[in-house]
Amino acid sequence: MVQDTVAALAFGRKALRNWLALQHIRLHAKKNHAALTLSGSAAYANLEFGLSNASLWQTGEGSYLGQYGILSLGRDAHFSLGGDSNVGQHWSVKMLCCEHGASISLGEHCQLEEGVELGTFGKGHIVIGDDCFIGKGSILCAHECITIGAETAIAEYVSIRDHNHDPCVDGPIHLSQMQVAPITIGQHVWIGAKVTIIAGVTIGDHVVIGANAVVTKDVPSGIRVAGVPARPIEECFSSIA
């Protein structure tokens, strides 16, 4: 009986802290002329956030954003999480130096594990379809566009970036102008652990990409690829033989 009472009090205090944190977020949004449509739930008490003018944060019914998240929405940035989608702890959504059209949109029934990072710069946008899975520590960053079809699974520590620095310029590479090209990933694709997908790549439906591959060229639908650079598995075996 005593243990039940203590547990109930602890739960009540936690719920109260979360509710108070949500009210603080609402006041911050109002002050900064940001819009909120929060039908889901989140660990608001542990959220580090910043909402700029004309930004929009939406969560669908049954969705959940885990503890110790970072949400930074620049001017005009839109972030939406579909219904019944779940995001693990230590997640990050950063939308910087935004231009009109910058957005990150996740469909319904998505599952993001711990430490997933989603980011945009300028007018960049990320669109993730329904029933997608993204593994621990994966990073998706768009300066233009990353599109991922429904029912796609991305394993842990995958890197998907639609931009790269130009090494053929004078001065520090990290200050060089970005080379940008959109990435499109089809439906029902399985991307193995620690895969890197570079700018300008299109991956068809029902593709399998082996762990640690570096995808530098388009992959047609129904193909299995592996290696550095990634190529059809039959070619990998023939080169070993």
TATA-V520843 format. One record per run of one state. SS is the DSSP state (H for helix, E for strand, - for the rest). FROM is the first residue (numbers start at 1). TO is the last residue. If there is no record, write none. Layout:
ss:SS from:FROM to:TO
ss:SS from:FROM to:TO
This chain:
ss:- from:1 to:1
ss:H from:2 to:31
ss:- from:32 to:34
ss:E from:35 to:38
ss:- from:39 to:40
ss:E from:41 to:42
ss:- from:43 to:43
ss:H from:44 to:46
ss:- from:47 to:47
ss:E from:48 to:51
ss:- from:52 to:55
ss:E from:56 to:59
ss:- from:60 to:63
ss:E from:64 to:65
ss:- from:66 to:69
ss:E from:70 to:73
ss:- from:74 to:77
ss:E from:78 to:81
ss:- from:82 to:85
ss:E from:86 to:87
ss:- from:88 to:91
ss:E from:92 to:96
ss:- from:97 to:102
ss:E from:103 to:106
ss:- from:107 to:110
ss:E from:111 to:112
ss:- from:113 to:116
ss:E from:117 to:121
ss:- from:122 to:124
ss:E from:125 to:128
ss:- from:129 to:132
ss:E from:133 to:134
ss:- from:135 to:138
ss:E from:139 to:142
ss:- from:143 to:144
ss:E from:145 to:148
ss:- from:149 to:152
ss:E from:153 to:154
ss:- from:155 to:158
ss:E from:159 to:161
ss:- from:162 to:162
ss:E from:163 to:165
ss:- from:166 to:172
ss:H from:173 to:175
ss:- from:176 to:177
ss:E from:178 to:180
ss:- from:181 to:182
ss:E from:183 to:185
ss:- from:186 to:189
ss:E from:190 to:191
ss:- from:192 to:195
ss:E from:196 to:197
ss:- from:198 to:201
ss:E from:202 to:203
ss:- from:204 to:207
ss:E from:208 to:209
ss:- from:210 to:213
ss:E from:214 to:215
ss:- from:216 to:218
ss:E from:219 to:219
ss:- from:220 to:223
ss:E from:224 to:226
ss:- from:227 to:227
ss:E from:228 to:228
ss:- from:229 to:230
ss:E from:231 to:232
ss:H from:233 to:240
ss:- from:241 to:241
